[in-house]
Amino acid sequence: MNLSGIVVLCKPLNLPAVSAALTELPGVEVHFEDPEQGKIVVVQEALSIAAEMNGLLRIKAVQGVILADMLYHYFEEDQEILDGLKNRQGRATGELDLVPPTLAG
């Protein structure tokens, strides 16, 4: 499971329409709106990193969105990430190196 906190900016006049469009997107919940600044905070839930990034692209494509930026990301046992982090020496998942040995000081 992937959760991401995303800040969306739009013109204050467009906030109601943008907020309504965001709530129609799968996995997206609006948690805060600032009508004076045109700021919306959403949480998106996705099954994979690819789905999460595609969701962010859908948010950015909503008519009236000026900016959408992911500020927080949480993942839990995402196999896509775990596979990518395994080092080439074949260590168990619990012994992952985040920095490749050739780059470590």
N, C-alpha and C positions, 0 to 999 in steps of 0.2 A: 504494500500500500504506500502511495506517495501523497503527501499533503503539502500544499504550497500556499503561502500567503502572498497575495498579489495586490499591489496598489494600482488603481486605475484612475487616470485623470481625464476629465472632459470639461467642456464649458458648463458653468453652473446651470445655464438654461437647459442644457441637454441631459442633466443628471437623471431626471425621472425616467426618460426613455432608455438611456444607457443602462441604468440599474435594472429596469424591467427586462431588457434584452439579456443581460448577464444571468439573471435568475432562470432564464429559459435554457441556458447551456447545461449539458449534462455534467454532473459532478461539481457545479459551481454554486456557492452560497454567498450572498451579500451579507456582510456582518457590520458594516459601518458606512454611513454616508455623511459627507460634509457639504450641504447644499451651497454654502457661501463660496467654497473653494473648488467645487466640482470634483471632490475626491471621494472615491469609493474603495473600500477594503473588502476583498473577497478571499475565501478559502476554496481551493480546488482540491478535489480528491481524484486520484487516477490510479490505475492498476500497474502502470510501468512508467519509466522515465520518458519513453517515447510518447506515450499517451499524455503525460503531463506537459511536455513541450508542445505537442499538438494543441492541447487545451489552451495554453498560453497564446499560441498563434490565433486560435479562434477568438479569444478575448480581445486581442489587438485588432482583429478584423471587424469587431462590432462597430456599426456606424455611430459616429460621434466620439469614439475613443481617441484621445490625443496621445496617451502614453499608458502602457501597462508594463509594470516591472515586477518581477518576482523578488520579494525581499526575504522570504523564508522558505526553506525546503526541508522536509523530513521524509525519510524513507525507512521502511522496516523490511528487512530481509528481501530486498528486491534482487532477484536472481540475475538480472541484467547487470547490476552494479557489482555484485559478488563475482560474477564471471570475469568482468573487466578488471577487477582488482587483484585477482589471483596472480601471484608472481610466476615467473617462468620455471621456477624450481619445483612447482607442484606442492607447495605447502598446504596444509589444511586451511579451511576458510577462517578459522579462529586465529590464524597466525599471519594475517595479511600484512604486507608491506605497503604503506601508502606512498612512500617515495621509493622509486626503483633504486637498487643498491648502487648502481653506477652514478647516481646523482646525490646520494647521501654523503655527508661530510665525513 
